[in-house]
Amino acid sequence: MTDLLDPTNDYVFKRLFADAPDLLVDLINDLRPDLPNITSVEVLNPTIEASELTGKYIILDVLARDGEGHCYNVEVQVRRYGAWHKRGLFYLARTLGLQLGSGEDYQELRASVGLHLLDFDLFMETAAERAQAVWRFEMRDERQPDVTLGNILQMNLIEK
């Protein structure tokens, strides 16, 4: 019997979705119920450059776009470290900012969605009090959470 490759390895993770985009479509559809189901995605960074393998980490494990233009940054994170969420937010904002060129209408912006698969519990201080492993963050008013700026920026976290 042969051992399977570890899907939390950056190289294996990226190759898995680049080689089997239908799996990525299923993951995205399961995690963004407020948007219409997609039928296909274009993986925008299917190859792994040699410099990425020797660098600190692979930037944007999987960057994809669906037929409506919504962008997805799909990452796996196996180690908990202090600034990972800031990096994720930076990538999310960057995928939104890179959608438009000079003079293009802001109405053309599509959702930028971060999908982060975490191999740890991020919110450990509340882990005993909750049975929640899937988190979704959007732009909302602090005092009136029903007042929202829409779902154009959203960060989805799936904890271990």
C-alpha positions in Angstrom: 0.0 0.0 0.0 1.3 3.5 -0.8 1.0 6.5 1.4 -1.1 9.4 0.2 0.5 12.8 -0.2 -0.3 15.2 2.6 -2.9 17.7 1.2 -1.8 20.3 3.8 1.6 20.5 2.1 1.6 23.8 0.0 2.8 22.0 -3.1 0.3 19.1 -2.9 -2.5 21.5 -2.0 -1.9 23.8 -5.0 -1.4 20.9 -7.4 -4.6 19.2 -6.2 -6.8 22.1 -7.1 -4.8 23.1 -10.3 -5.1 19.5 -11.6 -8.7 18.9 -10.4 -10.6 22.3 -10.6 -13.9 20.5 -10.1 -12.9 19.9 -6.4 -12.2 23.6 -6.1 -15.7 24.4 -7.6 -17.3 22.1 -5.0 -15.3 23.7 -2.1 -16.2 27.2 -3.2 -19.9 26.4 -3.7 -20.1 24.9 -0.2 -18.5 27.9 1.4 -20.3 30.8 -0.2 -24.0 30.1 0.0 -25.1 33.7 -0.7 -23.7 33.7 -4.2 -25.1 31.6 -7.1 -23.4 28.2 -7.6 -20.5 28.3 -10.0 -19.9 25.6 -12.6 -16.2 26.3 -13.3 -13.2 28.2 -12.2 -10.0 29.4 -13.8 -7.0 28.7 -11.6 -4.9 31.9 -12.2 -1.7 30.5 -10.7 -1.6 26.8 -11.6 2.1 26.4 -11.7 4.6 26.5 -8.9 7.8 28.4 -9.7 11.1 27.0 -8.4 11.6 30.2 -6.4 8.4 29.5 -4.5 9.7 26.1 -3.4 12.9 27.6 -1.9 11.2 30.8 -0.5 9.5 31.4 2.8 6.1 30.2 1.6 4.1 29.9 -1.5 2.2 33.1 -2.0 -1.5 32.7 -2.7 -1.7 28.9 -2.5 -4.6 28.9 -5.1 -5.9 32.0 -6.8 -9.0 31.4 -8.9 -11.7 33.3 -10.7 -15.2 32.1 -11.6 -17.2 32.9 -14.7 -18.8 35.9 -13.0 -15.4 37.4 -12.2 -15.5 36.7 -8.4 -11.9 36.0 -7.1 -10.9 33.3 -4.6 -7.8 33.1 -2.6 -7.8 29.5 -1.2 -5.1 28.7 1.3 -4.2 26.0 3.8 -2.5 26.9 7.0 -0.9 24.3 9.3 0.8 26.4 11.8 -0.6 29.1 14.0 1.5 32.3 14.0 0.7 35.8 15.0 0.3 37.6 11.7 -1.3 35.0 9.4 -4.7 36.8 9.5 -3.1 40.1 8.5 -1.4 38.4 5.5 -4.8 36.8 4.5 -6.5 40.2 4.7 -3.7 41.8 2.7 -4.1 39.2 -0.1 -7.8 39.6 0.0 -7.6 43.4 -0.4 -5.0 43.0 -3.1 -7.2 40.7 -5.1 -10.0 43.3 -4.9 -7.7 46.2 -5.8 -6.2 44.4 -8.8 -9.6 43.8 -10.5 -9.9 47.3 -12.0 -7.6 49.2 -14.2 -7.3 53.0 -14.5 -10.7 54.6 -15.4 -12.7 51.4 -15.0 -16.1 51.7 -13.2 -16.2 50.6 -9.5 -19.5 48.9 -10.4 -17.5 46.3 -12.2 -15.9 45.0 -8.9 -16.7 41.4 -8.1 -16.4 39.6 -4.7 -12.9 38.8 -3.4 -13.3 35.7 -1.2 -10.7 34.3 1.1 -11.1 30.6 1.9 -8.6 29.6 4.6 -8.4 26.0 5.7 -6.8 26.0 9.2 -5.2 22.9 10.7 -5.7 24.4 14.2 -8.3 26.2 16.3 -7.9 29.9 15.8 -10.2 31.1 18.5 -9.0 28.9 21.3 -10.3 31.1 24.0 -13.9 30.4 23.0 -13.4 26.8 21.7 -14.9 25.2 24.9 -17.9 27.5 24.7 -18.8 26.9 21.1 -19.2 24.1 18.5 -18.3 26.3 15.6 -15.6 25.4 13.1 -16.7 27.6 10.1 -16.3 31.3 10.3 -17.3 34.0 7.9 -16.2 37.7 8.2 -17.6 40.6 6.1 -17.8 44.3 6.4 -20.6 45.1 8.9 -21.5 47.9 11.3 -20.3 47.1 14.8 -23.5 48.3 16.5 -26.0 47.2 13.9 -24.6 44.0 12.3 -27.6 43.9 9.9 -26.2 47.0 8.2 -23.6 45.8 5.8 -21.5 47.1 3.0 -22.2 43.9 1.0 -20.3 40.7 0.5 -17.7 42.0 -1.9 -14.9 41.3 0.7 -15.3 38.1 2.7 -12.9 35.9 4.7 -14.0 32.3 5.3 -12.1 30.3 7.9 -12.5 26.6 8.5 -10.8 25.4 11.7 -9.6 21.9 12.4 
